Amino acid sequence: LRRVAVTLSSLEQSTERTYAPMPAPPPVSEVAKVQRGDSLSSKPDGSFDKIKARMVGDGKHQNSKLYNMVSSSTVALSSVMLMLNIASKYNAKVASYDVGGAFLHAKLEEDDPDIYLKVTKDVASIWKDVDPSARDFIDGKGEITLKLDRFIYGLKQSSYKFQQHLVKCLTALGYRRLESDECLFIKRVGDQ
């Protein structure tokens, strides 16, 4: 729980705000709860490294009727095999990249419904120890309600919104999305 509270505090202090604390609960019933999302991290050799804790939204409490797009597409296996074959033929380098805190890069747009997040009493009590300014937002039940400015893991529409953000970024960098597989992008550089 302490790690989740530290994460909340660091999100508040980052240059790109992820949420705004609410002095009172919102006048809507659309509130997702915060929960811990633990995962195991491995070293490059496959051995255990550490347990990573993160704050995730509990999207099962979100109203599905408010969101028309909630999933993102995935690359086809045949596309991956084709790209590896081409890379092999031309002796090209193949690399992958993990976007750290991926969903946090996608901002809520004007037309997105407001998303509120309820920080439970146990996390709020640790959060106020990590960041004393959090005390100002604890309600009578010992909880904190946040209005999100960005998407977080666990919400219904987060993967879709991140994919839309990624598409915008890649096309701005000159990449073109393939019609045959919308998860593949190409960019010609010179005669390459």
Contacts in CASP RR format, 6 or more apart in sequence:
PFRMAT RR
TARGET T0000
AUTHOR 0000-0000-0000
METHOD contacts of the structure
MODEL  1
LRRVAVTLSSLEQSTERTYAPMPAPPPVSEVAKVQRGDSLSSKPDGSFDK
IKARMVGDGKHQNSKLYNMVSSSTVALSSVMLMLNIASKYNAKVASYDVG
GAFLHAKLEEDDPDIYLKVTKDVASIWKDVDPSARDFIDGKGEITLKLDR
FIYGLKQSSYKFQQHLVKCLTALGYRRLESDECLFIKRVGDQ
1 36 0 8 1.000
1 122 0 8 1.000
1 123 0 8 1.000
1 126 0 8 1.000
2 126 0 8 1.000
2 130 0 8 1.000
3 53 0 8 1.000
3 54 0 8 1.000
4 34 0 8 1.000
4 36 0 8 1.000
4 53 0 8 1.000
4 54 0 8 1.000
4 55 0 8 1.000
4 123 0 8 1.000
4 126 0 8 1.000
5 123 0 8 1.000
5 126 0 8 1.000
5 127 0 8 1.000
5 129 0 8 1.000
5 130 0 8 1.000
5 131 0 8 1.000
6 130 0 8 1.000
7 53 0 8 1.000
7 54 0 8 1.000
7 55 0 8 1.000
8 55 0 8 1.000
8 119 0 8 1.000
8 123 0 8 1.000
8 127 0 8 1.000
8 130 0 8 1.000
8 131 0 8 1.000
8 134 0 8 1.000
9 127 0 8 1.000
9 130 0 8 1.000
9 131 0 8 1.000
9 134 0 8 1.000
11 18 0 8 1.000
11 19 0 8 1.000
11 55 0 8 1.000
11 104 0 8 1.000
12 18 0 8 1.000
12 19 0 8 1.000
12 21 0 8 1.000
12 131 0 8 1.000
16 104 0 8 1.000
16 150 0 8 1.000
17 149 0 8 1.000
17 150 0 8 1.000
18 104 0 8 1.000
18 148 0 8 1.000
18 149 0 8 1.000
18 150 0 8 1.000
18 152 0 8 1.000
19 117 0 8 1.000
19 146 0 8 1.000
19 147 0 8 1.000
19 148 0 8 1.000
19 149 0 8 1.000
19 150 0 8 1.000
20 146 0 8 1.000
20 147 0 8 1.000
20 149 0 8 1.000
21 134 0 8 1.000
21 136 0 8 1.000
21 137 0 8 1.000
21 144 0 8 1.000
21 145 0 8 1.000
21 146 0 8 1.000
22 116 0 8 1.000
22 137 0 8 1.000
22 144 0 8 1.000
22 145 0 8 1.000
22 146 0 8 1.000
22 147 0 8 1.000
23 136 0 8 1.000
23 137 0 8 1.000
24 139 0 8 1.000
24 145 0 8 1.000
25 31 0 8 1.000
25 116 0 8 1.000
25 139 0 8 1.000
25 145 0 8 1.000
26 114 0 8 1.000
26 116 0 8 1.000
26 145 0 8 1.000
26 147 0 8 1.000
28 114 0 8 1.000
28 116 0 8 1.000
29 63 0 8 1.000
30 62 0 8 1.000
30 63 0 8 1.000
30 66 0 8 1.000
30 113 0 8 1.000
30 114 0 8 1.000
30 115 0 8 1.000
30 116 0 8 1.000
31 61 0 8 1.000
31 116 0 8 1.000
31 117 0 8 1.000
31 118 0 8 1.000
31 145 0 8 1.000
32 57 0 8 1.000
32 58 0 8 1.000
32 59 0 8 1.000
32 61 0 8 1.000
32 62 0 8 1.000
32 115 0 8 1.000
32 116 0 8 1.000
32 117 0 8 1.000
32 118 0 8 1.000
32 154 0 8 1.000
32 155 0 8 1.000
33 57 0 8 1.000
33 58 0 8 1.000
33 61 0 8 1.000
33 117 0 8 1.000
33 118 0 8 1.000
33 120 0 8 1.000
34 55 0 8 1.000
34 56 0 8 1.000
34 57 0 8 1.000
34 58 0 8 1.000
34 117 0 8 1.000
34 118 0 8 1.000
34 119 0 8 1.000
34 120 0 8 1.000
34 123 0 8 1.000
35 55 0 8 1.000
35 56 0 8 1.000
35 57 0 8 1.000
35 58 0 8 1.000
36 53 0 8 1.000
36 54 0 8 1.000
36 55 0 8 1.000
36 56 0 8 1.000
37 53 0 8 1.000
37 54 0 8 1.000
37 55 0 8 1.000
37 56 0 8 1.000
37 153 0 8 1.000
38 51 0 8 1.000
38 52 0 8 1.000
38 53 0 8 1.000
38 54 0 8 1.000
39 51 0 8 1.000
39 52 0 8 1.000
39 54 0 8 1.000
40 48 0 8 1.000
40 49 0 8 1.000
40 50 0 8 1.000
40 51 0 8 1.000
40 52 0 8 1.000
41 48 0 8 1.000
41 49 0 8 1.000
41 50 0 8 1.000
41 51 0 8 1.000
41 52 0 8 1.000
42 48 0 8 1.000
42 49 0 8 1.000
43 49 0 8 1.000
54 153 0 8 1.000
55 123 0 8 1.000
55 152 0 8 1.000
55 153 0 8 1.000
56 152 0 8 1.000
56 153 0 8 1.000
56 154 0 8 1.000
57 117 0 8 1.000
57 152 0 8 1.000
57 153 0 8 1.000
57 154 0 8 1.000
57 155 0 8 1.000
58 154 0 8 1.000
59 154 0 8 1.000
59 155 0 8 1.000
59 156 0 8 1.000
62 115 0 8 1.000
62 155 0 8 1.000
62 156 0 8 1.000
64 70 0 8 1.000
64 156 0 8 1.000
66 113 0 8 1.000
67 113 0 8 1.000
67 156 0 8 1.000
67 157 0 8 1.000
69 157 0 8 1.000
69 160 0 8 1.000
70 156 0 8 1.000
70 157 0 8 1.000
70 159 0 8 1.000
70 160 0 8 1.000
71 159 0 8 1.000
71 160 0 8 1.000
72 159 0 8 1.000
72 160 0 8 1.000
72 162 0 8 1.000
72 163 0 8 1.000
73 163 0 8 1.000
73 182 0 8 1.000
73 183 0 8 1.000
74 183 0 8 1.000
75 181 0 8 1.000
75 183 0 8 1.000
75 184 0 8 1.000
76 181 0 8 1.000
76 183 0 8 1.000
79 180 0 8 1.000
79 181 0 8 1.000
79 183 0 8 1.000
79 184 0 8 1.000
83 94 0 8 1.000
83 184 0 8 1.000
84 94 0 8 1.000
86 92 0 8 1.000
87 93 0 8 1.000
87 94 0 8 1.000
99 105 0 8 1.000
99 166 0 8 1.000
102 162 0 8 1.000
103 150 0 8 1.000
103 151 0 8 1.000
103 152 0 8 1.000
103 153 0 8 1.000
103 154 0 8 1.000
103 155 0 8 1.000
103 158 0 8 1.000
103 159 0 8 1.000
103 161 0 8 1.000
103 162 0 8 1.000
104 150 0 8 1.000
104 151 0 8 1.000
104 152 0 8 1.000
105 150 0 8 1.000
105 162 0 8 1.000
105 165 0 8 1.000
105 166 0 8 1.000
106 150 0 8 1.000
106 151 0 8 1.000
106 158 0 8 1.000
106 161 0 8 1.000
106 162 0 8 1.000
106 164 0 8 1.000
106 165 0 8 1.000
107 149 0 8 1.000
107 150 0 8 1.000
107 151 0 8 1.000
107 165 0 8 1.000
108 114 0 8 1.000
108 115 0 8 1.000
108 148 0 8 1.000
108 149 0 8 1.000
108 150 0 8 1.000
108 151 0 8 1.000
112 157 0 8 1.000
112 161 0 8 1.000
114 147 0 8 1.000
115 147 0 8 1.000
115 148 0 8 1.000
115 151 0 8 1.000
115 155 0 8 1.000
116 145 0 8 1.000
116 146 0 8 1.000
116 147 0 8 1.000
116 148 0 8 1.000
117 145 0 8 1.000
117 146 0 8 1.000
117 147 0 8 1.000
117 148 0 8 1.000
117 152 0 8 1.000
118 143 0 8 1.000
118 144 0 8 1.000
118 145 0 8 1.000
118 146 0 8 1.000
119 127 0 8 1.000
119 143 0 8 1.000
119 144 0 8 1.000
119 145 0 8 1.000
119 146 0 8 1.000
120 143 0 8 1.000
121 141 0 8 1.000
121 142 0 8 1.000
121 143 0 8 1.000
124 134 0 8 1.000
124 138 0 8 1.000
124 142 0 8 1.000
124 143 0 8 1.000
124 144 0 8 1.000
125 142 0 8 1.000
127 134 0 8 1.000
127 144 0 8 1.000
128 134 0 8 1.000
128 135 0 8 1.000
128 138 0 8 1.000
134 144 0 8 1.000
137 144 0 8 1.000
137 145 0 8 1.000
138 144 0 8 1.000
139 145 0 8 1.000
151 157 0 8 1.000
151 158 0 8 1.000
151 161 0 8 1.000
151 162 0 8 1.000
152 158 0 8 1.000
167 177 0 8 1.000
170 177 0 8 1.000
170 185 0 8 1.000
171 177 0 8 1.000
171 185 0 8 1.000
173 187 0 8 1.000
174 187 0 8 1.000
175 185 0 8 1.000
175 186 0 8 1.000
175 187 0 8 1.000
176 185 0 8 1.000
176 186 0 8 1.000
176 187 0 8 1.000
177 184 0 8 1.000
177 185 0 8 1.000
178 184 0 8 1.000
178 185 0 8 1.000
178 186 0 8 1.000
END
